[in-house]
Amino acid sequence: MSIEENKVMVDRVWQEVFNKGNLDIVDELYDTNYVYYGPGGYEIKGPVGLKRFVSGLRTSFPDLHFTVEDLIAEGDEVVSRWTMQGTHRATDKQIMNMGIIISRIADGKIVEDWEIYDRLYIAEQAAGGWIEKRMVGSIAKRISKGLPSSGSESPLLGK
């Protein structure tokens, strides 16, 4: 396939699979030995695993929408820079995130994806302030034990 055909196929994944939830075309677009490598060592194997993932994602975010900001291709790889928006079903909060994924294509099918995005940012938006609460609690505990409250006073930093 040409570079342009690869880009069209990857854009089709975003529009049809992720935005519309059309799982019927996954087998057409993904190799049977497909592997997704995500943040934190997360892996998805095969078209069945991808269908399960997309289904769960769309259940958690019923109005899920990905906007493809950039599609850049060279050789057998297509890089997508995306923005995601959706309402988190459990909290009814609007969630936004951004990421980059590199898709490798062989024999007209996607064989692997390598993705990076900020999982903590999603959790913070859904849980509303839990990071700050955790940090304040940790600092308070350190102060009550007579330990420095900031990293700038940390013996590990040599200050």
N, C-alpha and C positions, 0 to 999 in steps of 0.2 A: 504494500500500500504506500501511496505517496504521503508526504508530510501533511498536505492539506486534507487528505482522506483520514489520516489519523486524528487530526484536530476535529474534524466533523464528527467522528465516532465518539471522541471524549466529550464533546459538547452535547451530543445526543444522550450520553449517560447522565449528565447533569440535568438536562431538560426532562427527559422521559422517565428515568429511573428515580432520581432523587426528588425532583420537583413534582412530578405527576404520580409517582409511586407505581409506575408500570413495570412490574417485576417479570412479566412475560418475555421481555426482550433481554433479560440478563444472560440467559443461555446462549443467545445469539452473539452477544458482545464480549463475553468473558470466557477464557479458556477453562477447561475442566480442572486444570492444576493451578488456577489462579490463587495468589497469596497477596493479602493486604498487610502491610507493616505500618502500624500507627504508633502514636506516643505511648510511652511507658511499656513498650514491648508488646502491645496489643496486636494480635494477629487474627485475620479472618481467612479461612481456607475454602476455596471452591465457590462456585456460583450459589450453591445452597446456603453456605455461610453468609455470603453477601446479601442474599434475599432476606435471610433472617435478621441481619443487621439493619437493612433499610426499613423493613417492616417495623422493627422495634423503634427506630429513630422516628418514623412517621407516626407511630402510636404516641410517643412521648411529646412530639411536636406536630399536632394535626395540621397546622397551617405552615409547615416548613417550606422555606424557599431559599434556594442557593442562587446567588448572582455570580456569574463568572466574570471576574474583573480583567483577567488576562489569560490567554492561551498561547503558550510559546512551545514550539516544537523543533526538534532536531533529531535526525536519524529515526530511531524507533521509539523515542520518548516524547511525551507531551506533558508540559508543566501547566497546571491550572492554579491560578491564585483566585480564591473564592471568598465570598462573604455569605454567612448564613444568618437567617432571621427566622424566628418562630416563637410561638407561645408555648411555654412549658406546661404541659397538661396538669401535672401534680401541683404546681404553685400558681398557675395562671399568670406567670410573669413573662414579659417579652425578653427573649434571649438573643444575643447577637454574638457572632464569633467570626474570625477570619483564619484562613489557613492556606497552605500550599501543598499540592500533591503532585507527585511525578508518576505518570502512568507509562509502563513499558508495553509495547504492542509487538506481537509476533504472529505471523500467519493470519492477520486480520482480526485478532482477538487480543483483549487486554490480558496480560499474563501476570503482571504484578503492579502494585501501587505502593508508593512510599509517601506517607503523609505526616505533616507536622501542623499542630494547632494547639492552642492554649486550653487544656482541659480544666485547669484551675479557674480560669476566667469564666467558663460556663458554670461551674459549681458556685462561684461567688455570686453570679447574677441570680441563679436559682435560689440560693439559700440566704441571700440578702444580708451581708455583713458578718458572716461567720468567721471570715479570716481576721477581721479587725477584733472581734470578740475573743478569738483564740489568742491573738497577739497580746491584747491587753491583759488577759488572764495569765499568760506566760510571764509578762513583765512584772505583774503584781506578785506572782509567786516568787520570782527571782529577788525582788525587793524585800519581801518578807523573810527570805533566807539570808539577806545581807549580800547578795550577789549583784554585780553590775546589771543595770537595766537596759543598756544599749550595747550593740556590737562594737562601738568605738572604744569602749573601755574593756573589751575582752582581752584576756591574757593570750588568746590564740592569735590576735592581731598584733601583738607586741606593743600595746599602748597601755 
